[in-house]
Amino acid sequence: MASKQTTKPTTLWDRFLGSMLNPLLDQEAMNRQFERIDWPTECDRLSTPGLVYPEYYQSQNFHGVTGGYLSPGAAVSYDPITQYVLPPNEDWVRQGVVEAVRSQPRRILDLGCGTGSTTLLLKRTFPEAQVVGLDLSPYMLVMAQHKATGEGLKVDWRQGKAEETGFEDNSFDLISLSLLFHETPPAVSQAILGECFRLLPVGGEVVVLDGNQDSLRQTPWLLEVFEEPYIAEYAQGDVADWMEQAGFASVETRTHWWIHQVTRGVKPLPGQDSIRDEFPREGDMAFA
């Protein structure tokens, strides 16, 4: 149940990473986690009635898992696997989102939040902020809710599409997107940034953490390792350019731990092509 299901026995994952990681995974712990959750009940509680899954999402096997993220097995195994496949350290990689923030947001939206790892990091960093985590998979949201409850953190978990959230204009001060764009077609990624622009007020920030597009272009074998259906298209794009096309200003990308990148943009006043950061945080890494 919680074990990884694959669809193609000759993938790089099966030949290399899978066999290397399987001995490191605590299968018994994952089984216990699976069994103590009433998945139908909890998924119903977190599901949005009438939501239609986009074709790009439900038709693909992300990471070689049948059904992608729409299964409890994928939700239970995500965190145990991710801790080993985000070098040099998952916590350090996700910290890049916080390091890029230059304001004191009161309303935060984490799009494609998955099991809530970055969402909870943002809530710990900005404890007074209202934090919303949105994802398409109710199974991932169930795991996120369990993690938040375990830490005593209050987060509003919502099921929905990142490109069509249903929230009102100017609803958030900060929007983060961690490891999402390599899992969506570029046209959808650009639509998501358009939605971010709508949801932010003037001065609001968007921060995108994902794989380093330059590095991926130079190491094509990496495009095959994790069985990501859209990663090759992502590698050929430019998140900073997508942000600017969506209307964001002061857009900057920095390399983060060699194979990752963090891109930040700010919603400017109409007609502005840049906006001054009002709350630089002393001691942060230079964002350049």
Backbone bond lengths (Angstrom), bond angles and torsions (degrees), N, CA, C in turn:
res aa  C-N    CA-C-N  psi(-1)  N-CA   C-N-CA  omega(-1)  CA-C   N-CA-C  phi
1 M - - - 1.443 - - 1.505 112.04 -
2 A 1.297 117.84 -58.82 1.456 118.93 -179.55 1.509 112.09 -85.31
3 S 1.340 117.06 -5.77 1.454 119.39 -179.64 1.512 109.97 -73.40
4 K 1.332 115.85 158.68 1.457 120.82 -174.82 1.518 110.24 -76.29
5 Q 1.316 117.55 127.90 1.442 122.11 177.72 1.516 108.34 -101.11
6 T 1.322 117.12 132.36 1.454 120.31 -179.50 1.525 109.90 -118.84
7 T 1.314 115.01 157.38 1.461 119.82 -177.71 1.521 112.02 -111.79
8 K 1.333 118.16 -19.32 1.452 120.72 -178.08 1.531 108.86 -130.24
9 P 1.333 118.81 112.40 1.460 121.24 -171.24 1.514 115.08 -73.53
10 T 1.339 119.11 -5.80 1.453 119.61 -176.70 1.525 112.82 -114.33
11 T 1.317 117.87 21.52 1.451 120.38 179.21 1.520 110.68 -73.51
12 L 1.340 116.37 162.43 1.456 120.14 175.34 1.519 111.02 -60.69
13 W 1.354 115.87 -34.39 1.462 118.29 178.08 1.528 110.15 -58.76
14 D 1.315 117.05 -49.18 1.466 120.67 -177.25 1.525 111.71 -66.57
15 R 1.333 116.40 -38.11 1.453 119.37 -175.84 1.518 113.57 -78.57
16 F 1.341 116.55 -23.15 1.463 118.31 -173.87 1.519 112.62 -131.92
17 L 1.339 117.49 -72.05 1.461 119.75 -172.86 1.522 113.11 -64.62
18 G 1.342 116.92 -42.48 1.458 118.84 -178.62 1.509 112.53 -58.88
19 S 1.345 115.98 -48.90 1.461 119.29 -178.67 1.518 111.68 -66.79
20 M 1.324 117.58 -27.41 1.455 120.98 179.18 1.524 111.58 -77.54
21 L 1.343 116.86 -37.08 1.461 120.23 -175.83 1.519 113.68 -84.16
22 N 1.309 117.45 -33.28 1.466 119.62 -175.05 1.527 113.89 -51.98
23 P 1.345 119.14 -42.67 1.470 117.97 178.54 1.532 113.31 -65.97
24 L 1.339 117.47 -19.32 1.463 120.59 -178.49 1.528 112.17 -86.08
25 L 1.321 116.80 -15.80 1.461 120.64 -175.63 1.529 110.62 -87.16
26 D 1.309 115.20 135.94 1.458 121.42 178.17 1.528 108.30 -86.35
27 Q 1.314 116.08 88.68 1.461 120.50 -175.84 1.523 111.40 -62.71
28 E 1.314 117.79 -36.04 1.460 119.88 179.90 1.522 111.27 -64.42
29 A 1.330 116.18 -41.36 1.466 119.73 178.20 1.529 110.76 -64.29
30 M 1.327 116.72 -39.80 1.460 119.52 178.47 1.532 110.78 -66.43
31 N 1.323 116.36 -38.20 1.465 119.36 177.61 1.526 111.51 -63.92
32 R 1.329 115.77 -41.09 1.464 119.09 178.94 1.522 110.75 -64.32
33 Q 1.335 116.26 -41.07 1.460 120.29 178.01 1.527 110.36 -61.57
34 F 1.299 115.94 -43.97 1.465 121.08 179.44 1.526 111.12 -59.67
35 E 1.325 115.69 -45.41 1.464 120.45 -172.19 1.524 113.64 -74.76
36 R 1.321 118.09 -25.09 1.463 117.90 -177.25 1.526 113.38 -86.95
37 I 1.313 117.21 1.10 1.466 121.03 179.58 1.529 109.27 -107.33
38 D 1.311 116.10 132.28 1.464 122.21 172.41 1.530 106.39 -85.61
39 W 1.317 115.93 88.67 1.454 120.92 -170.76 1.527 113.55 -61.65
40 P 1.330 120.30 -46.69 1.479 118.61 -179.56 1.525 112.45 -59.58
41 T 1.328 116.41 -43.78 1.462 119.57 -177.74 1.514 111.83 -66.90
42 E 1.333 116.41 -46.70 1.462 119.70 -176.36 1.528 111.27 -70.84
43 C 1.320 117.90 -35.82 1.462 119.77 177.07 1.530 110.73 -66.57
44 D 1.323 116.74 -40.09 1.470 119.68 177.28 1.525 110.40 -60.35
45 R 1.313 116.63 -39.99 1.472 121.01 -177.85 1.527 111.37 -64.56
46 L 1.328 116.87 -32.20 1.463 120.46 -175.93 1.530 113.22 -101.02
47 S 1.313 117.32 -0.11 1.465 120.38 -177.33 1.529 111.30 -86.19
48 T 1.313 115.47 148.36 1.458 122.74 175.75 1.523 109.35 -94.20
49 P 1.321 118.47 116.94 1.471 120.71 -178.93 1.525 111.21 -56.98
50 G 1.321 115.44 134.89 1.452 120.35 175.41 1.520 115.46 82.23
51 L 1.330 117.63 -1.24 1.469 119.48 -179.81 1.529 110.28 -65.08
52 V 1.329 115.98 130.68 1.457 121.63 176.69 1.521 108.18 -106.00
53 Y 1.329 117.16 122.63 1.461 120.71 -179.99 1.525 110.36 -69.22
54 P 1.330 117.87 134.03 1.470 119.94 177.12 1.533 110.44 -63.78
55 E 1.305 116.12 148.97 1.459 121.40 -179.76 1.532 111.17 -58.82
56 Y 1.341 117.55 -40.04 1.465 120.29 -177.96 1.527 112.04 -62.50
57 Y 1.338 116.24 -21.10 1.463 120.77 -176.42 1.521 112.61 -93.99
58 Q 1.304 117.39 -47.71 1.459 119.40 -173.21 1.522 113.34 -84.57
59 S 1.330 118.25 -11.73 1.462 120.36 -177.03 1.518 113.29 -94.75
60 Q 1.337 117.89 -0.08 1.458 120.94 -174.54 1.528 111.68 -115.92
61 N 1.351 114.89 152.14 1.455 121.37 175.77 1.528 108.55 -104.12
62 F 1.319 116.70 87.56 1.451 120.82 179.84 1.529 110.14 -65.98
63 H 1.345 115.36 134.03 1.463 122.36 -179.92 1.526 111.34 60.42
64 G 1.324 116.77 23.26 1.452 119.40 178.68 1.504 114.24 74.90
65 V 1.335 118.53 8.33 1.460 121.45 -179.33 1.523 109.16 -90.67
66 T 1.327 116.52 123.82 1.452 120.33 178.74 1.527 110.21 -59.68
67 G 1.324 115.93 127.32 1.454 120.07 -178.00 1.511 113.66 86.83
68 G 1.332 117.23 2.02 1.460 120.00 179.11 1.513 111.76 58.25
69 Y 1.335 115.75 -129.65 1.464 120.95 -177.25 1.524 112.86 -90.07
70 L 1.322 116.91 2.77 1.461 119.75 -176.31 1.531 110.88 -92.19
71 S 1.329 115.39 54.66 1.458 120.87 177.10 1.519 108.87 -157.92
72 P 1.332 118.24 149.79 1.467 120.02 177.44 1.519 112.49 -65.58
73 G 1.353 116.83 -32.50 1.457 118.96 178.84 1.521 112.42 -60.43
74 A 1.341 116.51 -41.53 1.459 120.46 178.15 1.517 110.95 -63.55
75 A 1.332 117.00 -39.12 1.466 120.82 -178.80 1.519 111.82 -68.14
76 V 1.329 116.68 -41.42 1.468 120.76 -178.00 1.522 111.45 -70.47
77 S 1.319 117.27 -34.57 1.463 120.08 -175.81 1.523 113.88 -89.02
78 Y 1.331 118.06 -11.17 1.466 120.28 -172.98 1.530 112.24 -60.63
79 D 1.319 117.91 -53.90 1.464 120.08 -177.17 1.524 112.80 -64.77
80 P 1.335 119.88 -45.53 1.459 119.51 178.80 1.526 113.50 -58.16
81 I 1.347 116.83 -35.68 1.460 119.70 179.87 1.527 111.09 -78.89
82 T 1.329 116.62 -43.15 1.465 120.54 -174.24 1.526 112.39 -61.16
83 Q 1.317 117.80 -32.25 1.465 119.36 -179.75 1.527 112.06 -61.35
84 Y 1.338 117.25 -21.17 1.462 120.61 -179.28 1.524 113.78 -100.07
85 V 1.326 117.92 -14.20 1.466 119.15 -173.50 1.520 112.92 -112.48
86 L 1.335 117.63 12.81 1.469 121.59 173.69 1.524 108.32 -117.93
87 P 1.332 117.90 77.97 1.465 119.76 -178.50 1.520 111.30 -70.25
88 P 1.348 118.63 151.61 1.467 124.97 -0.06 1.528 113.17 -84.65
89 N 1.336 117.78 -12.85 1.457 122.03 -177.21 1.535 107.18 -165.38
90 E 1.326 116.95 129.19 1.458 119.74 -175.27 1.524 112.51 -58.18
91 D 1.332 117.40 -43.37 1.463 120.11 -179.39 1.520 111.38 -61.45
92 W 1.340 116.43 -42.24 1.467 120.00 179.35 1.527 110.69 -64.29
93 V 1.326 116.77 -39.98 1.465 120.19 -179.26 1.525 110.20 -64.28
94 R 1.322 117.10 -48.73 1.469 119.92 -178.57 1.526 111.40 -66.99
95 Q 1.317 117.96 -26.15 1.462 121.34 178.00 1.527 111.46 -60.44
96 G 1.324 116.45 -21.97 1.459 120.30 178.57 1.512 112.96 -58.35
97 V 1.317 117.94 -29.50 1.465 120.95 177.39 1.523 109.76 -65.03
98 V 1.317 116.50 -48.35 1.464 121.28 -178.87 1.521 110.68 -63.94
99 E 1.321 116.83 -40.15 1.472 120.53 -178.51 1.522 112.36 -63.00
100 A 1.324 116.91 -24.91 1.465 120.13 -177.97 1.526 113.07 -84.58
101 V 1.318 118.30 -16.72 1.465 121.52 -175.66 1.524 110.14 -73.34
102 R 1.335 116.91 133.61 1.463 121.57 -177.16 1.529 111.62 -121.65
103 S 1.303 117.07 20.17 1.459 120.35 179.62 1.518 109.16 -135.13
104 Q 1.294 115.66 -177.14 1.467 121.83 173.65 1.529 106.82 -117.15
105 P 1.323 117.07 80.33 1.468 120.41 -172.85 1.526 112.60 -67.22
106 R 1.316 114.95 142.98 1.469 121.00 175.96 1.526 111.19 -100.62
107 R 1.337 116.01 -22.56 1.467 121.05 -178.75 1.527 107.63 -133.25
108 I 1.334 116.28 118.03 1.463 121.65 -173.75 1.525 109.67 -122.50
109 L 1.316 116.23 136.03 1.458 122.74 176.30 1.519 108.80 -122.03
110 D 1.329 116.92 124.80 1.463 122.40 176.00 1.522 107.58 -108.14
111 L 1.331 115.92 108.77 1.458 121.84 -176.27 1.523 110.89 -88.69
112 G 1.326 116.02 139.71 1.457 120.15 -176.16 1.516 110.00 62.24
113 C 1.324 115.67 47.01 1.474 120.81 -167.86 1.514 113.71 -72.16
114 G 1.335 118.53 -16.80 1.456 120.21 179.53 1.516 111.88 59.05
115 T 1.336 116.21 -130.16 1.463 120.87 179.82 1.520 112.38 -84.72
116 G 1.324 117.39 11.44 1.461 121.13 169.19 1.506 116.97 83.63
117 S 1.328 119.05 15.88 1.469 119.72 -177.01 1.527 112.08 -62.46
118 T 1.332 117.59 -48.23 1.462 119.92 178.26 1.527 110.56 -72.77
119 T 1.311 117.21 -35.86 1.471 121.23 178.79 1.525 110.61 -56.91
120 L 1.318 116.07 -47.34 1.467 120.50 -178.28 1.525 111.15 -69.92
121 L 1.326 117.27 -33.69 1.467 120.13 174.73 1.522 110.12 -61.36
122 L 1.328 117.45 -42.46 1.461 120.92 178.32 1.527 111.24 -65.53
123 K 1.313 117.40 -38.12 1.467 120.50 179.09 1.526 110.72 -67.07
124 R 1.333 117.53 -38.26 1.465 119.79 176.91 1.525 110.98 -66.59
125 T 1.329 116.40 -37.87 1.466 121.05 -177.48 1.521 111.48 -72.95
126 F 1.322 116.62 -37.79 1.468 122.41 -179.10 1.530 108.46 -122.65
127 P 1.323 117.69 71.41 1.470 121.55 -171.69 1.520 114.03 -61.83
128 E 1.338 118.34 -25.08 1.460 120.59 -179.08 1.516 112.64 -84.67
129 A 1.319 116.95 -9.64 1.466 120.44 -176.20 1.525 111.47 -79.26
130 Q 1.328 114.67 149.57 1.465 120.90 169.47 1.523 106.39 -81.87
131 V 1.332 117.17 122.91 1.465 121.62 -174.50 1.527 109.43 -118.99
132 V 1.326 115.36 131.23 1.465 122.28 177.71 1.523 108.31 -120.24
133 G 1.318 116.41 132.11 1.454 121.88 173.35 1.522 109.28 -112.50
134 L 1.339 116.96 125.92 1.462 121.60 -176.89 1.520 110.27 -120.69
135 D 1.317 116.64 133.36 1.459 121.23 178.86 1.522 109.18 -150.76
136 L 1.335 116.44 157.50 1.457 120.71 178.63 1.522 112.60 -79.33
137 S 1.324 117.80 -25.66 1.456 120.58 -174.27 1.526 111.83 -94.03
138 P 1.333 117.90 117.14 1.462 118.65 176.47 1.525 111.75 -66.37
139 Y 1.321 117.05 -26.03 1.464 120.81 179.12 1.525 110.81 -66.84
140 M 1.320 116.16 -42.39 1.469 119.98 177.51 1.529 110.26 -66.00
141 L 1.326 116.04 -37.81 1.464 119.86 179.13 1.530 111.61 -66.72
142 V 1.315 117.72 -32.94 1.459 120.26 175.90 1.524 110.05 -61.52
143 M 1.322 116.90 -44.61 1.463 120.20 178.17 1.527 110.78 -65.05
144 A 1.322 116.93 -40.02 1.464 120.62 178.81 1.522 110.71 -60.96
145 Q 1.331 116.05 -43.50 1.461 120.87 179.59 1.528 111.17 -62.54
146 H 1.307 117.40 -41.09 1.465 121.14 178.78 1.527 110.83 -64.02
147 K 1.318 116.88 -40.74 1.468 120.09 178.71 1.527 110.66 -65.06
148 A 1.326 116.90 -43.70 1.465 120.71 179.95 1.521 111.05 -63.01
149 T 1.326 116.61 -43.54 1.462 120.79 179.01 1.518 110.90 -61.95
150 G 1.323 116.53 -40.44 1.457 120.73 178.66 1.513 113.52 -61.82
151 E 1.348 116.54 -29.58 1.466 121.04 179.13 1.519 112.39 -95.57
152 G 1.324 116.70 -3.87 1.457 119.16 -177.44 1.515 113.03 69.52
153 L 1.334 117.13 30.65 1.461 121.93 -178.54 1.523 109.89 -105.22
154 K 1.321 115.87 137.83 1.458 121.47 -179.81 1.524 110.10 -97.91
155 V 1.321 115.48 114.61 1.454 122.99 178.04 1.522 107.61 -133.37
156 D 1.323 115.82 142.79 1.463 121.60 177.92 1.527 107.55 -92.66
157 W 1.327 116.99 109.34 1.466 121.57 -178.75 1.516 109.53 -95.06
158 R 1.333 116.77 129.65 1.463 121.78 -177.57 1.531 110.15 -131.03
159 Q 1.315 116.02 141.81 1.453 120.39 171.21 1.523 108.34 -93.12
160 G 1.323 116.47 131.09 1.451 119.19 179.84 1.508 112.58 178.30
161 K 1.325 114.80 174.44 1.462 122.17 179.69 1.526 109.78 -92.58
162 A 1.322 117.01 132.30 1.455 120.83 -178.66 1.519 111.82 -65.34
163 E 1.333 116.91 -27.43 1.462 120.20 -178.87 1.524 112.56 -86.51
164 E 1.321 116.97 -6.67 1.467 121.20 -179.07 1.529 107.56 -153.19
165 T 1.320 116.87 75.88 1.464 121.63 -169.04 1.522 113.75 -77.23
166 G 1.327 116.70 -29.80 1.453 120.03 -176.10 1.519 114.14 85.64
167 F 1.325 117.67 -2.25 1.463 120.28 176.44 1.528 110.07 -76.47
168 E 1.321 115.44 159.56 1.459 120.61 -179.45 1.521 111.71 -75.06
169 D 1.339 116.00 160.19 1.466 121.23 174.80 1.532 109.96 -55.93
170 N 1.324 115.64 146.83 1.469 122.32 173.79 1.537 112.53 58.10
171 S 1.340 116.44 34.69 1.460 120.36 -174.37 1.530 113.81 -82.67
172 F 1.360 117.61 -19.73 1.463 120.40 -172.47 1.523 110.62 -135.68
173 D 1.335 115.38 152.56 1.468 121.72 177.25 1.523 111.69 -94.15
174 L 1.342 116.33 -27.01 1.463 122.40 -178.58 1.520 108.40 -140.31
175 I 1.338 116.06 133.18 1.459 121.56 173.67 1.521 108.01 -124.62
176 S 1.316 116.10 127.79 1.458 121.21 178.35 1.519 110.13 -115.03
177 L 1.326 115.12 149.17 1.463 121.94 177.58 1.528 107.06 -139.67
178 S 1.327 115.90 109.08 1.459 120.34 -176.94 1.522 110.98 -110.19
179 L 1.323 116.15 120.61 1.468 121.64 173.09 1.531 111.67 57.31
180 L 1.313 115.40 36.78 1.468 121.06 -178.69 1.516 112.30 -104.57
181 F 1.329 118.21 -42.73 1.458 119.94 -169.09 1.525 113.00 -68.07
182 H 1.335 119.04 -27.54 1.466 118.31 177.11 1.528 111.17 -73.62
183 E 1.348 116.67 -5.89 1.462 120.87 179.33 1.531 112.47 -110.63
184 T 1.312 116.64 12.16 1.460 120.78 176.43 1.527 109.23 -132.51
185 P 1.326 118.88 147.52 1.461 120.40 174.66 1.530 109.59 -59.55
186 P 1.333 118.21 147.15 1.466 120.58 -178.05 1.525 113.88 -53.36
187 A 1.318 118.00 -37.38 1.468 119.58 179.32 1.524 110.71 -62.65
188 V 1.334 116.61 -36.59 1.458 120.57 177.65 1.523 110.32 -71.16
189 S 1.324 117.27 -40.90 1.465 120.61 177.10 1.519 110.91 -57.44
190 Q 1.324 116.32 -42.23 1.464 120.04 179.08 1.528 111.33 -68.31
191 A 1.329 116.62 -36.05 1.466 119.47 175.78 1.527 110.80 -65.43
192 I 1.330 116.56 -36.05 1.469 120.96 177.83 1.523 110.03 -64.19
193 L 1.327 117.27 -41.20 1.470 119.62 178.38 1.528 110.55 -66.57
194 G 1.323 117.16 -33.97 1.460 119.51 174.70 1.521 111.19 -63.78
195 E 1.320 116.49 -38.95 1.456 120.83 176.59 1.533 110.55 -66.36
196 C 1.330 117.30 -39.18 1.469 120.89 176.51 1.528 110.75 -59.70
197 F 1.325 115.82 -42.69 1.466 120.13 -179.60 1.534 110.09 -60.61
198 R 1.311 116.20 -41.00 1.465 120.91 179.14 1.526 111.61 -65.58
199 L 1.307 117.12 -38.31 1.459 121.85 -174.11 1.526 114.00 -78.79
200 L 1.334 117.01 -17.20 1.465 120.84 -176.86 1.528 111.36 -97.60
201 P 1.332 117.02 146.37 1.466 120.60 171.01 1.528 109.33 -83.37
202 V 1.311 116.81 171.93 1.470 120.07 173.42 1.528 108.75 -56.12
203 G 1.335 116.42 131.52 1.462 121.21 -177.60 1.510 113.42 91.20
204 G 1.342 117.56 -9.71 1.462 121.03 178.51 1.516 110.84 -69.90
205 E 1.326 115.81 150.97 1.467 121.85 -174.79 1.522 111.68 -111.79
206 V 1.337 115.50 145.41 1.452 122.36 168.70 1.524 107.48 -121.93
207 V 1.331 116.69 136.10 1.464 122.28 -178.78 1.521 108.24 -130.30
208 V 1.337 115.93 125.94 1.460 121.70 -179.41 1.523 109.11 -118.14
209 L 1.319 116.13 121.39 1.459 123.08 173.41 1.513 108.45 -108.51
210 D 1.336 116.23 128.43 1.469 118.72 179.12 1.529 109.00 -164.40
211 G 1.323 115.28 -173.14 1.455 119.99 178.10 1.516 111.39 -65.16
212 N 1.325 115.86 148.65 1.459 121.38 179.79 1.528 108.94 -73.21
213 Q 1.318 116.39 115.57 1.461 120.14 -174.38 1.519 112.47 -65.56
214 D 1.340 117.60 -36.74 1.465 119.98 176.83 1.523 110.85 -63.51
215 S 1.328 116.77 -44.45 1.471 120.58 -179.71 1.523 111.15 -63.88
216 L 1.326 116.76 -41.02 1.459 120.00 -179.98 1.528 111.43 -64.29
217 R 1.326 116.71 -37.79 1.467 119.49 178.55 1.523 111.14 -65.80
218 Q 1.324 117.24 -32.28 1.460 121.51 -177.17 1.524 113.17 -85.81
219 T 1.320 117.45 -13.86 1.467 121.26 -179.16 1.530 108.85 -129.89
220 P 1.323 117.06 74.26 1.466 120.52 -173.53 1.521 114.42 -60.13
221 W 1.327 118.76 -23.49 1.467 119.46 179.27 1.530 111.51 -64.48
222 L 1.348 116.40 -26.41 1.467 118.82 178.13 1.527 111.80 -65.19
223 L 1.321 116.48 -24.46 1.455 120.29 -178.81 1.529 112.21 -68.36
224 E 1.342 116.44 -17.51 1.461 120.15 -177.09 1.519 113.28 -101.25
225 V 1.320 117.92 -17.05 1.459 121.10 -169.30 1.526 112.46 -64.73
226 F 1.325 116.95 -46.94 1.461 119.83 -170.10 1.523 113.85 -97.15
227 E 1.320 117.48 5.66 1.465 121.08 179.38 1.522 112.19 52.74
228 E 1.328 115.23 54.08 1.460 121.54 175.92 1.521 107.71 -98.54
229 P 1.327 118.66 117.97 1.469 120.12 -172.88 1.522 114.93 -66.34
230 Y 1.345 118.14 -21.25 1.464 120.11 -174.98 1.527 113.46 -115.82
231 I 1.318 117.49 6.05 1.457 118.81 -171.12 1.528 111.80 -69.71
232 A 1.333 118.70 -31.66 1.466 120.07 179.01 1.529 110.47 -64.25
233 E 1.334 116.30 -40.89 1.468 119.95 177.19 1.532 110.44 -67.49
234 Y 1.322 116.41 -39.51 1.463 119.98 177.43 1.523 110.38 -59.99
235 A 1.319 117.39 -42.83 1.465 121.38 -176.84 1.520 112.08 -61.98
236 Q 1.330 117.28 -29.97 1.463 120.70 -178.97 1.522 112.75 -82.24
237 G 1.332 117.25 -6.21 1.458 120.68 -176.98 1.512 113.02 -96.46
238 D 1.323 115.57 -168.99 1.459 122.55 -178.61 1.525 107.67 -148.06
239 V 1.340 116.21 105.64 1.460 120.40 -176.41 1.529 111.05 -59.65
240 A 1.327 117.30 -38.79 1.465 120.08 179.83 1.526 110.56 -61.72
241 D 1.319 116.54 -41.84 1.470 120.10 177.98 1.526 110.31 -65.24
242 W 1.335 117.03 -40.80 1.468 119.90 177.82 1.524 110.78 -60.61
243 M 1.325 116.47 -40.99 1.471 120.29 179.13 1.519 111.34 -62.20
244 E 1.326 115.68 -44.59 1.463 119.08 -178.87 1.521 110.75 -65.76
245 Q 1.316 117.17 -38.10 1.459 119.93 177.36 1.531 111.13 -63.66
246 A 1.339 116.44 -30.53 1.468 120.59 178.67 1.520 111.99 -76.63
247 G 1.348 117.27 -11.40 1.457 120.85 177.84 1.509 115.32 111.98
248 F 1.340 118.03 -1.55 1.464 120.26 -178.58 1.521 111.29 -75.44
249 A 1.320 115.15 151.31 1.463 122.41 179.14 1.518 109.79 -120.10
250 S 1.357 115.08 174.32 1.467 121.70 -178.66 1.523 110.87 49.68
251 V 1.324 115.74 40.57 1.463 120.68 -176.53 1.524 109.99 -79.48
252 E 1.322 115.60 130.08 1.457 121.35 178.84 1.514 109.70 -138.61
253 T 1.332 115.35 143.91 1.464 121.60 173.30 1.517 108.11 -121.86
254 R 1.322 116.40 136.31 1.458 120.32 172.74 1.517 109.29 -128.04
255 T 1.320 115.16 146.07 1.456 120.94 173.77 1.513 108.90 -69.98
256 H 1.321 115.78 136.85 1.462 121.19 -175.80 1.533 108.09 -128.49
257 W 1.325 115.94 112.64 1.470 120.61 -178.28 1.530 111.33 52.71
258 W 1.324 115.69 47.57 1.452 124.39 169.72 1.526 115.45 67.61
259 I 1.317 118.39 -55.42 1.465 119.00 -173.57 1.527 113.13 -106.65
260 H 1.325 116.56 6.87 1.464 120.84 176.27 1.525 108.91 -119.20
261 Q 1.314 116.51 167.88 1.454 120.77 175.02 1.520 109.16 -144.31
262 V 1.327 115.14 152.22 1.459 121.89 175.55 1.521 107.38 -124.68
263 T 1.321 116.42 126.41 1.460 121.93 179.58 1.519 108.37 -119.77
264 R 1.312 115.54 132.84 1.467 121.84 -176.99 1.519 109.98 -127.11
265 G 1.321 116.32 141.92 1.451 121.64 174.78 1.514 110.78 -142.23
266 V 1.329 116.01 162.74 1.467 122.41 -178.22 1.523 109.00 -128.95
267 K 1.312 116.86 139.45 1.467 119.95 176.24 1.517 108.82 -78.43
268 P 1.325 117.63 118.03 1.470 120.71 -176.36 1.520 112.30 -90.62
269 L 1.332 114.86 171.15 1.459 119.46 168.42 1.526 109.01 -64.67
270 P 1.310 118.43 151.30 1.461 119.76 177.57 1.527 110.91 -53.47
271 G 1.319 116.68 128.32 1.463 121.13 179.23 1.507 114.17 91.42
272 Q 1.340 118.46 -12.77 1.459 120.72 177.54 1.515 109.76 -83.05
273 D 1.342 117.00 146.67 1.461 119.92 173.17 1.520 111.71 -110.72
274 S 1.319 116.99 3.17 1.460 120.94 174.94 1.511 107.98 -157.23
275 I 1.315 114.65 162.66 1.454 119.78 178.52 1.516 108.36 -146.50
276 R 1.291 116.18 138.20 1.454 120.71 -176.66 1.529 110.44 -76.71
277 D 1.353 116.00 138.36 1.455 120.61 174.49 1.516 108.75 -72.94
278 E 1.314 117.14 124.46 1.452 120.43 -176.28 1.514 113.87 -89.95
279 F 1.318 117.25 -19.88 1.453 120.24 -174.74 1.523 111.70 -130.10
280 P 1.350 118.31 63.53 1.476 118.32 176.24 1.521 109.00 -62.94
281 R 1.345 115.12 139.69 1.454 119.99 -174.90 1.527 108.80 -105.87
282 E 1.277 116.35 117.39 1.453 122.60 -175.01 1.512 110.08 -61.74
283 G 1.330 115.56 137.51 1.445 120.42 175.24 1.518 114.08 91.87
284 D 1.347 118.41 -8.04 1.456 119.86 178.75 1.521 110.50 -73.63
285 M 1.328 116.07 158.10 1.457 120.90 173.95 1.527 108.61 -65.15
286 A 1.334 115.88 145.71 1.454 119.33 177.74 1.514 109.19 -63.02
287 F 1.315 116.98 134.33 1.455 121.49 -178.95 1.507 108.08 -99.49
288 A 1.284 115.77 90.18 1.465 121.26 -177.03 1.500 109.89 -157.97
